[in-house]
Amino acid sequence: MRWLAMVVAATMGWLSVGVPGARAEDVVRLGNLKFAHYGAVSYMKEIGGHCGLRVEERVFAKGLDIMPAIVAGEIDVAASALDAAIAGRAGGAPIYAVAGFAAGGARIVGRSDLTLKTVADLKGRRVGVARGGAQELLLLAELGRAGLTWSDHPGKDVQLVYLAFADLNQALMAREIDAMSQSEPQSSQAINRGYGTELMKPYDTPMGRPIRALVMAETFYRGQPEVAARFMRCFVEATRTFIADPALAERYVRETMFKNQISARDYEDAMGNAAFTYDLPVEHVQVTTDMMVQYRVGRMDRPPRATDWVRLDLLERAKVELGVR
């Protein structure tokens, strides 16, 4: 029987070479983050085979951590907060912004045992935030609008406490910080579990609702254009699926991404504050860059112009091919 199995295996291998169009799956190395609104990006590894791709996902703690991996040639495409991508590009990371994949997903949350109702009430308080994400820029913009000063050292109106996303909720619950600027579903979890209260959704700045960016290594975009095009079609298909089938999106995010660690209510509240999308307006990228310069986020010596590194041709082609408006 062993010889028969060997013959069958050899025959199948010969057929895969001889049949027109048959080929092994192309590998695309994807960097991602563990947030509810990053779910459609993660879902690409489930449907990549339909596009002739094997999507290998690697989850990072924060967007800034992905940039060194791209520079080292370890990641082809990544989901990132736009500010982290902009800072990476300014620092020499060879990337293009090729799509948006989520909008919103940020919230400023205070401790429920404190009487914090507005951003102005944060004066004299310790506020936690992850460095290099949309939440940092939005927080600083809101503090500025409220006329407050800030630093990560004592002496200003607000003391910033930089923590990893995964540590912010624990710090708030332990009363090590008084408020946090946090992503979803973690901000909804803090509210639903009773130790957090919403101060605001920080979308009244010139940036509006922040758009997360899908970024692609220049070597992948230029060196493997056909594979890059198929990856983009896979992205559009995954996003369209999540938008059309919210129940599937919820099951995938809750059960596969979070291993049932978030409740149905957590997910519902999180996605009530975020949305899956495809688009990344060049104007939004430029406004975000200008705000980063204004609030000194990213410490950029030469801020990149949006028109120099936003490449939407693959996205537009994929949307046309799949009939997505």
N, C-alpha and C positions, 0 to 999 in steps of 0.2 A: 504493500500500500504506500510505503514511503516513496518508492520510485514513481508511482502514479501522481502523487502530490507534487513531486518535483517537475514532472512533465507538464502538469496543468499550470504550475506557476510560470514555467518557461514560456508556455504557449500564451498565457495572458500577457506576459511582458512583451512578447513579440507583437501581439495584437495592439497593445497600447502604442507601440511605435508605428505600426503599419496603418492604423486607422487615421484618416485625415482629421485634424483638429484635436486629436487626443493628446493630452500633455499632463505633466505633473503640475500640481498647484504651485503657484508662485507665492513665496513667503513674504509677508509684510509685517514688520515689527512695529507694534503700536504701543505708544506710551499713553497711559490714562490715569485719571484720578477717581477716587471712590466717593462720588456724589450722585444724588438722585438724577439730576439733569444731565449727567454724563452717560446715562443708560443706553441711549441709542448708539453711541460710539462703541460701547462695550459689546452690544448686540451684533456688531459686524463679525465678530469671530464665530457666531453661530450660523451665519448665512454666507460667510465668505466662500464656501465651496461652490455656491451657485454662480459665483463670479470667477471661478478658477483661482481662488486665493486661499491661502491658509494664514489667517490673521493671528499672530502671536501677541497677546496682550501682556504688558508689564505695568503694574499699578505702582504709582509713585506717591510719596507723602504730600508733595505740593508741586505746582507747575514749575517753579524755579529749578527743582531737582532734575527735570527732564532735559533741560538745555545742555548740561554737560554730556548727557548720554547721546544726544543728537550730534554734538561736536565730535564725540568719540566714535561716531559711526555705528552706534548700537541701536538706534531708533530711527525708523523711516518717517513715521507720521505720529503726531501727538495731539491730544486734547489738552488745552491749556487756557487758563485765564488770559485775557488779552493783554493785560499789563505785564504779566510774566513773559509773554511772547515778545512784546515790544522791548522790554529790558534785555531779553536774550538777543534780539536782532541788533540792538544798540551795542551790545557787548561783543558782537562779531559772530554770533551763532548763524550758520548758513541755512536760514529757513525762509519759507514763504508762507504767508497766511492765505489759505486756499478756500476756507468756508467758515461760517459760523455754525454752531451746533446747539447752543442753548442761550436763552435770554433770561435775565433776572437771577433768582436764586440766592439773594443776599438779604440779610436782616440784621438790625442792631437790636440786641436783646439785653435787658437789665436783670439783675437779681430780683426775684419776686418778693423778697423780704425788705426791699428798699422802695422808697416812693420816687421812682424815676419815671418821668412821663415824657420828657423831651430831651433832645441832645444837650440843651443848655443845662439840664440837671446833672450832666456828667462832670461839671466843674468840681475839682477836688477828688475825683474818682480815678480808679485804676481800670483801664479798659484793655481787654485782651483782643488780639488779632493775629492772624498769620501773615508773615511778611511776604510781599510779592504777589498777592492775589487781588482780585477785584475788590474784596472786602476791605483791604487796607486803603486803597485809593478812595473808595466811597466813604469810609469813616473819616479820613482826613478832610475830604471835601465838606462833609456835614459839620465837622468841628469848626472848619473855617467859616462856614455860613453862619454858625452860631456865635462867632466872634471869640472862640476859645483858642488858646495856645496849647501845644502838646510837645512831649518829648518822651523818650524811653528812660529818662532819668528824672528824679524829683525836681521840682522847681517851677514847672509850668502848670497851667490850669488842669490839664489831663495827663496822667502818666500812662503811656502805652506799655503793654506787656506783650512781647512777641512770643507766641507759642505755636506749636503745630496744630493744624485743624483738629486732630484727634484728641488734643489735650485741653482745648478751650472749654468744652462742656464740663469736664471734670473740675477744672479750675473755678468755673462759675458755681457749680454745685458745692464745692468745698469753701466757697467765699474767699478764695484767693484773689479774685478779681470782682469788680462790681458790675461790669457789663462786658459784652463782647460783640464784635462784628463778625458774623459767622455765616457759613454757607448752609445749603439744604442737603439732606434732611436734618442735620444736626441742630439748626436753630429751632425747627418745629419740634424736635424731640425735647429740647429744653423747656419749651412752653407747655407741651402736652404732659410732661412729667412733673410740672409744678414748680420747678426751681428757676424758671425764667419768665419774663414778661416782655412782650414786644414794645420797643420804643418807636421804631419806624422801619419801613422798607425804604432804603436810601436811594430813591430814584428821581429826586427832584434837582439833581445837578445837571449841567450841560450834557453829561454822558447819558442821562436817562437810565433805562435798564441796561446793565452791562451785558455784552454779548461775549460768550466764550468762543475761542478761535480754534479751528483745526489747522495745525501748522505742518508743513511738509519739508523735509530736508531737501535742499537744492539738488544734491546728488541724486536723490530718488526722483524728483520732479523732472530733472533734465536727462538723467541717465537711463531711466526706465519709464518713458512716457506712456507706453501702452499699459503697463501694470498700474501706473499711477492713475490712468483714466478709469481702469476697471475698479480700482479701490474707491474712486470718487463715486462711481455708479453704485457700488455697494453701500457707501455712506448714505447716499440719497435714498436708496431702497430701505435701509434700516430705519432712517428717520421717518420716511413716509409710513412705514409699518407702525411705528410707535405712535405717530399722530393719529392714524386711522383706527388703531386698536388700543385704546387706553388700558383695557383690562390686561392685555398681553404685556404692555409696558410695565404695569404695576407688578405683575407676577415675576417678570424677569428681574426688575430692580430689587424687589423685596426678597425673593427666594434665591436668585442666583448671585446677585452682586452682594447683598447684605445678609444672606443666609438666615433670613427671618429675624434679624435683629432690629428691624424697624416695623412698626405696626401699620395697618391699613390707614389709620388716621394720620400717622406721621407722613406717609407717602402722599396722601391726599392734600395735606396742608403744605407739604414741600412743593408739590407741583402746582398748587394754587398760587405759588410765589415764583414760578419758573415756567418756561415753555421750551419745547424742542423746536428747533428751527434749522434752516439751511444757510441763511444769508448773512453776509458780513459786509455792510456798506463801507466803502472806503472812507466816507466822511466820519463814520463812527470810530474808525481806527485812528484818524487824525485828531479828533476831539479827545480821545482817550490819551493819546500821546501828549497833547498840549496840557492836559490836566496833570499828567505825571510830571511834566516839567514844572508846572506851577507849584505843585505840592512836594516836589523833590522826592518822588518815588522812583526807585530804580537807579538813581545816581548816574544818569546818562550824560556823558560828555558830548556825544553827537546823536541827538534823538533822530531816529529814522523817519523819513517822510513816508506816509502811508502809500503813496503812489509808486514808491520804489520797490515795495516788497509784498504788496497784496496782489495775488494772482487768482482771479476768479474764472479763468477760461475753462478749466476742467469741471468746475461746478456748473457753469451755465450749460456746457455741453451735456453733462449727465442729466440735468433737469429737463432739457429738451428731449433727449432720448427716452426718458421715462415718463414724459408727459406731466411733469410737475411744474406748477407755476411759481 
